Amino acid sequence: MSSSTLTAEQVRADVAAMVGCDPAEITPDENLFDLGLDSVRIMTLVERWREAGAPHLEVPDLAERPELAYWTTLVAAT
């Protein structure tokens, strides 16, 4: 996977796959923990996104604010 796949759409698709819903069902400011995301899934996403071009991403970065819009900003900023 290359950094070019780390788009807002890819972040949304990855999160949706983790919680088992359609990407369109996730609103930008929805609490992802309410959708069933947990720490193990966050760790999986962090590893996936590190390999795809966000090497400095850490679990606490995502856990402190579990919202799609925030996560997209973090991943895109790396």
N, C-alpha and C positions, 0 to 999 in steps of 0.2 A: 504494500500500500504506500503511496507517495503522499507528500504534503498537499498535492493538488486535490486530494479527495477530502480534505478537511474543510468542507464548506458547511454553511448553516444547514443545508439539506442533509448532509451526511451525519452531522451531529444529531439532528432530529431523528433520522432513520435509525441510528445506532441506539439512541435512548428508547425509541419505540420498540425496537427488537428486544431490548432488555426487559421491558415491562409487558410485552405481548399485546401491543395495541397498534392501531394505524397511526403513522406519523402525523396525519392531519388532525388527530384527536388531541394532540398536546398543544396547549396554548403557551405562548412565550413566558408568561409569569406564573404558570401553574407550579405548585410544589410537587416536585417529582417523587418525593417520599410518599405522598398521598396516592400516587399511581402504583406504588409497590416497589419502587427502587430501594435497594438496601446497600449497605456498605460493601458487600461482596460484589454486587453488580457495578458499583462505582469503581472499585479496584480494577475490574475487568475493562471498563471503559477507559480508565486512565492508561492502562497498559496498551490498549488498542490505539489510543490517540497519541501516545508517546511514540509508538512505532510508525505512526502515520505522519509525524512531523511536529508534535508538540512535546518535545523532550523534557521540558521543565515543569510540566503539569503534575500536580500532587493531589492526592485524595482529599486533604483538608480544603484545598481550593474549591472543590466541587461540593463537599459536604456542608460547608459553611453557608452556602446559598444555593439550594437545589432547584434552580429555575433554568429553563432552557435558554432564555435570552442571555442570562449571565454566563452560562457555560459556553455558549457560542462565542461570546466576546472573549472569554479566556482562551479558548482553543484557537480562535482566529488571531489573537494577539501574539501567539508564540512563533 
